[in-house]
Amino acid sequence: MLSTVDTTRARVALSLSQSPVIGVVRTDDRSLARAQAQAFIAAGLELVEITFTVPGAADLVRELLARRGGDGPPWIGMGTVTTTSRARDAVEAGAEFLVTPNVSAEVGAAARAADLFWVCGALTPTEVVAAHELGADLVKVYPLPPVGGAAYLATIRQPLGDIPMLAAGGFGIEEIPNYAAAGASAFGIGGPLVGADEADTRHRVARALKLARASRNPRAET
């Protein structure tokens, strides 16, 4: 039985430590978004992020939570939470974690008020530190590939290695070890996890999770 200190925020953090991949659903097709989210869940992802770029994103979150029933995992969160209005809509929809591409004190305050796990987007050292000081549980360094990828992450972690960081921005599954070696403790991945069919998606998710978990245990087989 869970104790009163085992909040959703704490349980999301635990899931992320054990399965450090957030499956990102970002598409302008609501039916496709639903199918991707369900495929990610069926494949074993413990955190699935529905971005506000999906039409009717909040309603899709409600639908997925109703379909799940009970408590997670899987945990269903919302991404591209760029405004207070979106944060409010996400909380009302029952989102269990919030992800932003930017540093927003207002969104951070909404996440804290609802006691939700908050992944705050940042790119520069100044932004990374600001996100951390605002109380982000994890700082999403984004977008990494256009600014140097793993090499950029490794550089900014030299002075900021005490801040937990998630790598994001459009890299492939096989690049996970490079970002892990650079200091990422978690990984946000979308399109590369989507296969030609459900079996392919399961294979891709399994591979991503294996590589991500190996980053926490360097002796694990990759």
C-alpha positions in Angstrom: 0.0 0.0 0.0 1.3 3.5 -0.9 1.9 5.9 2.0 0.6 9.4 1.9 4.1 10.6 0.9 3.9 8.6 -2.4 2.3 11.3 -4.5 1.8 11.1 -8.2 4.8 13.5 -8.6 7.0 11.1 -6.7 5.7 8.0 -8.5 6.3 9.7 -11.9 9.9 10.4 -10.8 10.3 6.8 -9.8 9.0 5.6 -13.2 11.4 7.9 -15.0 14.3 6.7 -13.0 13.5 3.1 -13.9 12.3 3.7 -17.5 14.1 6.9 -18.6 12.3 7.5 -21.9 9.4 9.8 -22.4 7.4 8.9 -25.5 6.4 12.2 -27.2 3.2 12.3 -29.3 3.3 15.3 -31.6 1.1 15.2 -34.7 -1.7 17.3 -36.2 -3.9 14.2 -36.6 -6.0 13.4 -33.6 -6.6 9.8 -34.6 -2.9 9.2 -35.4 -2.0 10.7 -32.0 -4.4 8.3 -30.2 -2.9 5.3 -32.1 0.7 6.4 -31.3 -0.1 6.9 -27.6 -1.8 3.5 -27.3 1.1 1.8 -29.2 3.6 3.5 -26.9 1.7 2.3 -23.8 1.3 -1.2 -25.2 5.0 -1.3 -25.9 5.8 -0.7 -22.3 6.6 3.1 -22.0 5.8 4.3 -18.5 5.6 8.0 -19.5 3.7 9.3 -22.6 3.6 13.0 -23.4 0.7 14.4 -25.4 1.7 17.8 -26.8 -0.7 20.7 -27.2 0.1 20.6 -30.9 -2.3 17.6 -31.1 -5.9 18.8 -31.9 -8.0 18.4 -28.8 -4.9 17.3 -26.8 -6.6 17.8 -23.4 -9.5 15.6 -24.4 -7.2 12.9 -25.6 -5.4 12.9 -22.3 -8.8 12.4 -20.6 -9.6 9.6 -23.0 -6.3 7.8 -22.3 -6.6 8.2 -18.6 -10.2 6.8 -18.7 -9.0 3.9 -20.8 -6.2 3.2 -18.4 -8.3 3.4 -15.2 -6.8 3.5 -11.8 -3.3 4.7 -11.2 -0.2 4.6 -13.4 2.1 3.6 -14.8 1.7 4.4 -17.6 1.6 8.1 -16.7 0.0 10.5 -19.2 1.4 14.0 -19.3 1.1 17.0 -21.5 3.8 18.8 -23.5 4.3 22.2 -25.2 2.7 23.7 -22.0 3.9 27.2 -22.9 1.3 29.3 -21.1 -0.6 29.5 -17.9 -3.8 28.8 -19.8 -2.3 25.6 -21.2 -1.1 24.6 -17.7 -4.5 25.1 -16.3 -6.1 23.0 -19.1 -3.5 20.2 -18.6 -4.2 20.1 -14.8 -8.0 20.1 -15.4 -7.5 17.2 -17.9 -5.7 15.2 -15.3 -2.2 15.3 -16.8 0.2 13.7 -14.5 3.3 15.6 -15.6 4.0 18.8 -17.5 6.6 19.4 -20.1 7.6 22.8 -21.5 9.9 23.7 -24.4 10.7 27.0 -22.6 11.4 28.5 -19.1 8.1 29.7 -17.7 7.8 30.7 -14.0 4.0 30.7 -14.4 3.8 27.2 -15.7 6.2 26.1 -13.0 4.0 27.7 -10.4 1.0 25.8 -11.8 2.9 22.5 -11.7 4.0 23.1 -8.1 0.5 24.1 -7.1 -0.9 20.8 -8.5 2.1 18.9 -7.2 2.9 17.6 -10.7 6.3 16.5 -12.0 7.6 19.3 -14.2 10.1 18.9 -17.0 11.2 22.5 -18.0 12.7 23.2 -21.4 15.9 25.2 -21.6 18.9 25.6 -23.9 21.5 28.0 -22.7 23.4 27.7 -19.4 21.4 30.8 -18.1 18.1 29.1 -19.0 19.1 25.8 -17.5 20.0 27.4 -14.2 16.8 29.5 -14.2 14.7 26.4 -14.8 16.4 24.6 -12.0 16.0 27.5 -9.6 12.3 27.7 -10.5 11.9 24.1 -9.1 11.9 22.0 -12.3 12.2 18.3 -11.4 14.2 17.8 -14.6 15.5 20.3 -17.2 14.9 19.4 -20.8 17.8 20.6 -22.9 16.1 21.4 -26.2 16.6 21.4 -29.1 20.0 19.6 -28.9 20.7 18.3 -32.5 20.8 21.8 -34.2 23.3 23.2 -31.7 25.8 20.4 -31.5 23.9 17.4 -30.0 25.7 15.4 -27.4 28.8 17.5 -27.6 26.8 20.6 -26.7 25.2 18.8 -23.8 28.6 17.6 -22.5 29.9 21.1 -22.7 27.2 22.7 -20.6 27.2 19.9 -18.1 30.9 20.6 -17.3 29.8 23.5 -15.0 26.2 22.3 -14.5 26.6 18.7 -13.8 24.6 18.9 -10.6 21.4 19.7 -12.5 19.5 16.6 -13.8 18.9 16.9 -17.6 16.7 15.3 -20.2 18.0 15.2 -23.8 15.5 16.2 -26.5 15.1 17.7 -29.9 15.0 15.1 -32.5 17.7 12.4 -32.3 17.5 8.7 -33.1 17.3 5.7 -30.8 20.8 4.6 -31.4 22.1 8.0 -30.3 20.9 7.5 -26.8 24.2 6.2 -25.5 26.0 9.3 -26.9 23.6 11.6 -24.9 23.8 9.4 -21.9 27.6 9.6 -22.0 27.2 13.4 -22.2 25.3 13.4 -19.0 21.6 13.0 -19.8 19.6 11.1 -17.3 16.5 10.8 -19.4 15.4 11.1 -23.0 12.5 12.6 -24.8 11.8 10.8 -28.1 8.9 10.9 -30.5 8.9 9.9 -34.2 11.9 7.5 -34.1 9.8 5.3 -31.7 7.0 5.0 -34.2 7.3 1.9 -36.3 5.6 0.7 -39.5 3.3 -1.5 -37.4 2.7 -2.3 -33.7 5.4 -5.0 -33.7 7.9 -2.6 -35.1 6.9 0.0 -32.5 7.4 -2.5 -29.7 10.8 -3.3 -31.1 11.8 0.3 -31.2 10.5 1.1 -27.7 12.3 -2.0 -26.3 15.5 -0.9 -27.9 15.2 2.6 -26.6 14.5 1.5 -23.1 17.3 -1.0 -23.2 19.8 1.7 -24.2 18.4 4.2 -21.7 18.5 1.8 -18.8 22.0 0.7 -19.8 23.0 4.4 -19.4 22.2 4.0 -15.6 24.1 0.7 -15.5 27.2 0.9 -17.8 27.8 -2.8 -17.4 24.4 -3.7 -18.9 24.5 -5.2 -22.4 23.8 -2.7 -25.2 
